[in-house]
Amino acid sequence: MSYQIVVRDIGQVDDSDIKEVFRRINLTKFKLEDVEIYNAIYDGEFIQTAKDILDNIDLSDFPVFRESEFTRMADLYFISYVNLRRNRLFSSR
């Protein structure tokens, strides 16, 4: 048999935060998307900015995502990706 194991070093965090990460992971019957894992682990300015943007726009007005993609945080991934590209564009000038 062959197994793939993913290990993530999340640094020094409270036990309650670790339990919350595992609680979220164990709630699902399918593999988590990277953005779902990042959202469970990180709570920094970058991810919070993306969440703030999503709070102020309604992506369902645009025919970009299916309903199932909203539940899998595709909208958060999209906004994060656009922000990252924009930041790289402006920082390279």
C-alpha positions in Angstrom: 0.0 0.0 0.0 1.0 3.6 -0.6 -0.3 6.6 1.3 0.3 10.3 0.7 0.6 12.3 3.9 0.4 16.1 4.1 2.2 17.8 7.0 1.8 21.4 7.7 3.8 23.3 10.3 1.4 25.9 11.8 3.9 27.2 14.3 3.0 27.8 17.9 -0.7 28.1 18.3 -3.1 27.4 21.2 -4.5 23.9 21.6 -8.0 25.3 21.0 -6.9 26.6 17.6 -5.4 23.2 16.7 -8.6 21.5 17.8 -10.7 23.9 15.6 -8.5 23.1 12.6 -9.0 19.4 13.0 -12.7 19.8 13.8 -13.1 21.6 10.5 -11.1 19.0 8.6 -13.1 16.2 10.1 -16.4 17.7 9.3 -16.0 16.9 5.6 -16.1 13.7 3.7 -13.9 15.0 0.9 -10.5 16.6 0.5 -10.3 20.2 1.5 -9.2 22.7 -1.1 -6.1 24.7 -0.4 -8.0 27.8 0.3 -10.1 26.0 2.9 -7.0 24.8 4.7 -5.4 28.3 4.6 -8.6 29.8 5.9 -8.6 27.3 8.8 -5.0 28.0 9.7 -4.2 31.6 8.9 -5.9 34.7 10.1 -3.7 37.5 8.8 -4.2 40.8 7.1 -4.2 39.3 3.6 -7.0 36.8 4.2 -9.0 39.3 6.2 -8.8 41.8 3.3 -10.1 39.2 0.9 -13.0 38.5 3.3 -13.7 42.2 3.7 -13.9 42.6 -0.1 -16.3 39.6 -0.3 -18.5 41.2 2.4 -18.8 44.3 0.2 -19.5 42.7 -3.2 -21.9 40.0 -4.4 -20.1 37.7 -6.7 -23.4 35.8 -7.3 -24.4 38.7 -9.5 -21.7 37.5 -12.0 -22.1 34.2 -13.8 -18.6 33.0 -12.7 -19.2 30.5 -9.9 -21.6 27.7 -9.4 -23.4 27.5 -6.0 -21.2 24.5 -5.0 -18.1 26.6 -5.6 -19.2 29.3 -3.1 -19.5 26.6 -0.4 -16.0 25.5 -1.2 -14.6 29.0 -0.9 -13.8 29.5 -4.6 -14.9 33.1 -4.2 -12.3 33.6 -1.4 -9.7 31.9 -3.5 -10.5 34.1 -6.5 -10.4 37.4 -4.6 -7.1 36.3 -2.8 -5.6 35.4 -6.2 -6.6 38.8 -7.8 -5.2 40.6 -4.7 -2.0 38.7 -4.9 -1.5 39.4 -8.6 -2.4 43.1 -8.1 0.1 43.4 -5.2 2.8 41.8 -7.3 2.1 44.1 -10.3 2.3 47.2 -8.2 5.3 46.1 -6.2 7.3 45.4 -9.4 7.0 49.0 -10.6 
